[in-house]
Amino acid sequence: MGYIDPKLVDGAAAVVESFTCAICFNLFEKPRTACSKGHTFCAECLTAARARAPNNCPTCREDSSVKTGLVVTICAYVTSVIA
């Protein structure tokens, strides 16, 4: 096996971490952004979290409504690249 640049491995890990739900720790499934700070979760995880604390971000507790946006587009692209 050839040389693998550690920077590449670190970079790949950072990308995966950026698209990982902080509730279930899996890659986003139907991502939803929960607040203006961009905290994003799987739709099902966010729904379950909001059953306990409606309209609050599970990470920072900011009062907000469910939003979708650029994260959905980026996740679709990343999923297509790694599939």
C-alpha positions, 0 to 999 in steps of 0.5 A: 500500500502506498503512502497516505498523507496524514493531512488528507486523512485529517481533512476527510475526518473533518468533512465527515464530522461536519456532516454528522448528527450530534444526536445519533452520531451518524451522517445526516439523514434528511438534515434540518438546521435548528438555529441561526448558528447552523447547528444541524441534525437528522430530521428524525433526531431533531423532531424527537429532541423538540418533543422534549424542548419545542423550538429549541436547538438541542446544541445551544438552546436557541429559540428558533424554528426548523429550517432547511437550506444549503446543508441539504444540498451539500449533504446530497452532494457528499452522499453522492460522492462517497456512495 
